[in-house]
Structure formats: C-alpha cells, structure tokens
C-alpha cells in the first residue's frame, strides 16, 4: 500500500471554452474520481483542498510523507492546440509520468505533446515524493474542453491504471451492480407462496418436492 497525494489545479481564474467553467473545478472533479478509484485499489489517498495554494499542497504532501504526488491540470494556449502532456524531474518521476502519459495518449484522439522533463515546476522540484505533473488536455480548445467534461470518470480511471502499473499492483475494476440487485433492501423480506392445499398429504408432497430441489419450505396453516 502506498500513500498518494493528489493535487488538482487551484487555478480558478483559468476559464475553459463554453460550459467548461474553471480549471480548478474540472480538475477537482477528476481528482475526486481518481481518489475513489485508487482507494478501491487499496491505496491511501489524500487530496488538496480547493482553498490551498500549490505550495501548501506540496507542504502537506511532504508532511504526510507521501510516496507519490500527482499534480492534475488542464492546459491553455491559443484555442487551437490540443493534446495531453506529462512532466517529471527524477528517474522514478519519469517512470510514473510515462506510465500515465502513454494511457492518456492512447485515449486522446489527436497527436499529443509527450512525457517531458521540466525543471521549472514547483510541484516537481519541492516534493519529497515521486512526482508527476499532468496536463490532461487544453481547456481553451472546444474539442479538448468537451473531451474533458464528458470523460471525468474515464480520465480518472486512465490515470489510476497508470499509477497501478507504476506501483506494480492490480487495478481493481468497479463492481457492476446487476439490475436485479438494485431493489435489494436488507430490512425487507419477500415470502414466495407456491400454492394452497385442502389436503395435508398434497401439501406434504409439495414440501418434499421443493426440498428435493434445494428450497427450504414449511407449511403455514390458516
């Protein structure tokens, strides 16, 4: 089990295309979904609060002695550029960053921007944990913004799969609830009646028939 710190963007002044809203809000949606998935996979996960600066997030990550620090962002440039990108500074940072990047690259429909070393980012330079800095896609581009908004859970799952690969732990799939099980109420029981008989012998025959098929049965006299 690893301690993982998620640091979604705190940039509430970065407004995306159309209904995207802020980078901060969208990336926190991804972060919260990612936290749930990683916890399902057995990891201990912390996430920065929206009110925190990235310096405060790094300080908390270090204080918690986390093994891994993931900064989650969306990008912006000139409204035409698209694609995902990841960044790192250390050798292990590259392994983590690249494990996530190659999955995001396969998911996005355009040519992407690579897994690159970057010595200029605070969250890469000042974390004691192995760190990766993700730019999921470009929120100022109409198609990329829509891609992010429509795939919050999917993007979180992709990132989680990359993290699990880096950690060499199995990815735990989400449990699928069958339609027939959705109406289960543990406090309610439903009695199934298989028939009513005037003859005790006929009732006994039915009980024997049901028990032979593995159904526990009893006679209720009214």
N, C-alpha and C positions, 0 to 999 in steps of 0.2 A: 504493500500500500504506500502511495506517495501523497505528499501534501502539495496541492496545486493551487496557485493563486491566479485568479482571472482578473484582468484589469481592462474592462471595456472603456472606450473613449469617454472622456469627460467634456468633450468639445460641443457644448450646447449652442455655440454660435455658428457652427457649420450646418447650413441648411441644404438638404438634398433636393433633387428635382421633384416637382409635383407634390404628391402626398407623402413623400419620404419623411418629412419632419427633420429632426436633428440627428446628427451623427451619434450624439450621446444616447438618445432614446433607442435608436435602432440597434446599436451595438450592445446596449444593456439587455435588449431582448435576446440577442444571440448569446450573450454571456449567461443569462439566467437559464436558457435552454441547455447550454453546454454544461453548466453546473449540475443540473438534474441528470444528464446522461452520464457524466463522469462519476457521480455518486452511485448511480445504478451499476457502474462497472467496478465499484468497490473502493474508489479513491476518496480522500479527504479534500474537500474543495472550499476555498474562500473566494469571495468576490468583493471588489471595491464598491463603495457606495458612490452614488452619483455626485454627492457633495464634495468628494475628495479630489484633490489635485493628483496628477500623476506622481509627483514627488511623495505625497502622502501614501499613495498606493505602494510605491517601492519601499518606503519605510515600514509599512505594515507587513508587506511580503517578507522583508528581511527579519523583522521582529518575530514573525511566526515560523521562521526558519524553513520556509517552503523549499521544496525540491525543484519546483518548476514555476515559471512566471510567464503568463501568456497575455500580451497586450493585443486587444482586438479593436481594429479601426476600419473605417471606410475612407476612401481616398477622394481627392478632387483635383482637377487641373483646368481643363478648358472646355468641358462639357462634351468633348468628342472622344477622349482617351478612355479605354476600357481595360479591364483585366485585373487579376489578383496578383499579389506580391507578398513575399515574406522576407524578414530580415533577421540578422543574428550578428553576434560578435565572436563567440567561442566555438570550438570544435563541436562540443556537445550541443551548443545552440544551433549549429548548422544541422546536425542530425535531427533535432526536434523540429526545427523550422522547415526543413526539407520534407520530412515525413508528412507534415500538414500540407505544405505547398503542393506537392505532387497530386494530392487528392483534390484540392481546390482547383488546380489547373485542369484536371480531367472533368470537373463539373462545369466550369465556366465555358461558354460557347465561343470565346474569342482567344486570340493569341495573348498569352499572359506575360508578366514582367519579371519573372524569375525569383529565385531564392538568393538574396544578395547580402553580403557583409556590409554592415553600416556601423561606423564607429562614432556616430554623432547623435545617437538617441539615448536619452537619459535612462529609459527603462531597460535598455540593453546593457548600459555601462555600469549602473549602480545597483543592480540586483545581485544578491549573492546566489540566487537560484539560477539554474539553466533557463535562459530567456529566449522567447521568440516574439517577434513583433509582426502582426498580421495586418495587411490591408486587403480586406475581403473583396472589394470591387470599388468602382467610382460612383459615389452618390450624386455627383452633379451630371452624370450621364443618364438619360432617360431609361435606356435599356438595362444598364447595370443597377440603377436605383430600383427598378421594378424587380429585377432578379433577386436582390437582397430582400426586399419587402415580402416577396412571395415564397421565400425559401428559408425563413428563420430557423426552423427545426432542422432542415436538411443541412444547412451550413454548419450548424452546431454539431450535428452528427458527423459530418465530414472531418471537422476539427478534432472531435473526440476519437475518431478512428485513427487519425494520425498520431495523436498522443498515446493511444494504446499500443500502436506499433512501436513507437519510441521506447515505451516502458516494457515492451515485450509481455504484455498482459492481454487476455482475451477481451474482445469487445462484446458486451452483453446486450443482446437485442432487446428492444422494447417488447414487453409481454402483450400479446394480442388477446383482447377480450372477445370471446365469441358472442355473437348476437344472442344466442340462447341463454347466456350467463348474465346479461346486462340487467335483468329484472330480479336478480337474487337479493333477497332480504333475509339476513341471518336470523332475524327475530320473528319471521313468519314461516309457518309450515302449511303445506297443502296436502290434504288427505285425498288419495285416489281410491274411489269405490269401484269394485269390479263386478258388483251385482248384488241383488237381494233375493233371498230364497225363503219359501214357506217350509221347505223340508230341511231339517238339520243334516240329513245324510248328504243332500246335494251341496249344502254349504261346506261340509267337511271335505267333499270331493274337490271343490274349487280351491280350498285352502291347500290341500295336498298337491294339487296341480301347480299352484303358484309357488309353493315352497320347493317343488322339484325343479323349477326354473330359476331358483335363487332369490325369490322375492319373499321377504318376511311378511307374514299375513296373520290376521286374527279375526275372530268372529265377534261382531258387536250386535247385541240383541236389543231391539227396540220394542 
